[in-house]
Amino acid sequence: MRPAASFRTSVALCAVLAVALRAPFLGTPLGVDEGGLAFVAEHWARRGSSLYGAQWLDRPPLLVLLVRVAVAAGGQTGVRVLGALAAVALVALAALLARAIAGARAGTGAAVVCAVLASSIALQAVYTPAELLAAVPASASVLCLVAALRSGRLAALVAAGALAVAAALVKQSFLDAGLAGIVFLLACVVCRPPPFRPAWVAAWGAGAALPLAAVVLASGLGFVDGGELPYALIGFRIAALHTLGGAGAPLTTRAMRLAVPALLSGLGLALLLAPAGLRRAGRERVIAATLVAWLAGGLAGVGGGGVYWAHYLIEIVPVTAVLAGIALAHAPSPVRVAIAGVAVVLAAGASFGAVDYLADHRPHAVERAVGRYIHAHARPGDTQYVLYARANVLYYGALPTPFPYDWSLMMRVQTGARPALYRLLASPRRPTWLVPWQNDDAWRLDRGAAVDTLLRRDYRVAATVAGHEILHRVDTAPHGGAVRRG
C-alpha cells in the first residue's frame, strides 16, 4: 500500500481495536462518578440554589455539559458511547501527533499503544472517566502547537490555547496542555525557529481566553454560579487534600496503588520507551521541550490528587503513546513487533479476565436495582437521597433530591454540610425516599446520633433490595399502599 493509505488503515484498525476492547462493558451500569455526573447533568438548571442548579459539584462546567449531551442522547448507553468516541479520538490524535514529529511509522506505533491504553480495564478507561474526556482537548492542543511550528499559522496557536483551557474545564487537574503551550512559546522565543513571530504569544493567549469568556457568559446567564466555581474547582480540592491527609492510609501508600494498574495495563512498559522517544525528538529542541512539559504536567496532575484511582493515569496516556511511538519508529522490526504484540496480549488478557469478572460480580448492579425500585414506586413530586452517598443510585432513581451534596467527600469537607443535612431531615422538605447506604457512624458524620433519631422518628422500611433498606417517609404512603420487603 502507499505510505499514506497504509497509515490511515493502521490507525483505523487501532481505532477498531480500542472500540472492541470496550465492547464488553457497554451495558455495565454507571459507576458512582459516572452516575453522579449524569444525575447532576440531568438536573442542571438555570438560576438554581447551588453551583449547578440545585446541585453542588467540584467538577468544571464543560464536563457537566458533555455528560448532559450524552445522557440526553442515550442515557446510560450515551455515556458509554461518549467514552468510546473519546478513546477513538485519542488514538487518532496520538497517531497524527507522532507522525507530525517523527513520521508515519511513529504514528502507527503511537496508535497501537494508545488504543491499548485508552481502552484498558486496568486503568478503568473502558468506562467514561473525566480523565478520558479531558485527554482529548489536551492532546489536540499539543497537536496544534506542532502544526503551528510546521505551518506558521496563527489559527493553530489560537486553537491550541483554546483547547488547553478546555481540557482544564473538563478536569481541573489537566493543566498539562497549558504547561506545554507556555513552554512551547518560551522555547520559540529562545530558539527562534523560522516560522516564529511574536504574535504567536498573543494568538495563544487569545485562544486561551475564549473558553474562559464562555464560562463568564454561562455565569451571567445563570447556568453556573461563577462566584462559587473557583472554590469548587480549586479551594475544595485543597481542603479535600487536608481532610484526606488526616484519615486512612498514608499518602505514599495511597500513591502506590497506581503501580499495579500501571503494570497490568502496559503503561509502565510504554513509559520505559519514553526516554528513547525524547532523545529522538530532541533533534528539534522546541518540540522536545514541549513534550517534556506535557509529560511533566501530566505526572503532576496524576500525583496532585489526595486519593489515587487507576483512571488518574489516563492523563499521561497520550504523551506516553506519542513518545513510545517515536521510540518504536527507530527500533528494529522484530522489537517493534514484539512490543506491539506484548501490548495487545496484555490488553486482551485483561479484557478476557474482566469479562469473567463482569459475569460473576455485575459491578454497580446493586445500585441500579435500588434506584430502579425507587423510580418504579415513586409518585409525582417525590424526592430522594442516599446516606452518605451513592450518587449513581440517584441517577437510576430518576427523582430530584433536596440536598445539594451527593458524594461522601463533600459531606466530610464542606463545613456546613452536616448541619444542613440535620435541618433537612427534621424539616417538611425531607426526602420522600431515603437509602442509608453507609453506616451512620462512617467518618463520624452522625455525631450524637442525630440522623439515627430522625430516621427512627420519620421513616419506615418500604423494601430491602439486595441487602439495602429503602426508607419511606411516614407521613406519605409509598406507591402501592402497604410496606414492602423485597
WOQUI-V53042 format. One record per run of one state. SS is the DSSP state (A for helix, B for strand, O for the rest). FROM is the first residue (numbers start at 0). TO is the last residue. If there is no record, write none. Layout:
ss:from:to
SS:FROM:TO
SS:FROM:TO
This chain:
ss:from:to
O:0:1
A:2:22
O:23:30
A:31:41
O:42:50
B:51:51
O:52:53
B:54:54
O:55:59
A:60:101
O:102:102
A:103:117
O:118:128
A:129:150
O:151:152
A:153:167
O:168:174
A:175:190
O:191:197
A:198:219
O:220:224
A:225:244
O:245:249
A:250:254
O:255:255
A:256:264
O:265:265
A:266:271
O:272:272
A:273:280
O:281:283
A:284:302
O:303:308
A:309:328
O:329:331
A:332:360
O:361:363
A:364:376
O:377:382
B:383:386
O:387:389
A:390:396
O:397:406
A:407:412
O:413:415
A:416:424
O:425:431
B:432:435
O:436:440
A:441:443
O:444:445
A:446:457
B:458:464
O:465:466
B:467:472
O:473:485
